Amino acid sequence: MDEESGTPLASFEAKWAAAHPEFALALTFVAPQRRDAQAAFACLSFELEQAAFATRDAEPAAIKLQWWAEELVRAGRGEARHPLTQVLATHAAFAAVAPARWYAAIRGALAQREPEPAADREVLLAGYGELYRPLADVEAELFGGVEASARARISAVARALRETAGLADSLRAGRLPLPLDLLARHRLARGDLAQTSPARAAALQQWASALASELGTISAKAAGVVGAAMRSADRSRARRAARADEPLAALNEALGKLPPAAVWAAWRAGRRSRA
């Protein structure tokens, strides 16, 4: 279903593609018979992310997530009301997803609302994984060809990059997007991150380099079409930020662009998927 079709799914795809330019690219390499369902699932994941990270007030976020929990369980019983769940319900494997998997994703989204500062990179990414691992488990169950642990890690790193890019907003929301050991290494306090300085730039460069390296350890073959495109695009973006004199500005600029490497990654993943 493309945007010109005027279908409800198109508006959700447009929102997701605006945040992740590689999304529309990846969908062109998904097998046609599952393209709409996979797009709907990616858009659903984005809606949960928005409630977890972008909705400023806690009560509206909690209400929205509770609504999604009920909707996903109802949809599994054939009572879908939302355009995304209505599309997902047409996918044969959807009804077999246990409610416990959806509840785990909702709990993971709620856990992002008031996170504790992370001691190191592994703890920080594991915190994001509370949301992304349940979603990756569902994605693997629905579409196959995905290793849930790899897919979840790619999403966790993607979130780490975006929380870093929106550093000021993250700090205002009470989230610390850099680990404490990195701040200590560069003699930075939390309050120092609000101001540009050579120490902050060095910390952000090192952080971007670490996230690029993290993505380099994940096999694209285990990530599925969308995950492979995301991995390649974000690795290129992180590398660019790591080399820049102004890493925050470079990262924000890169997030709005589609690196050429992502095209190749999506094409190869699409070929593997069809095979």
Disulfide bonds with the S-S distance in Angstrom:
none
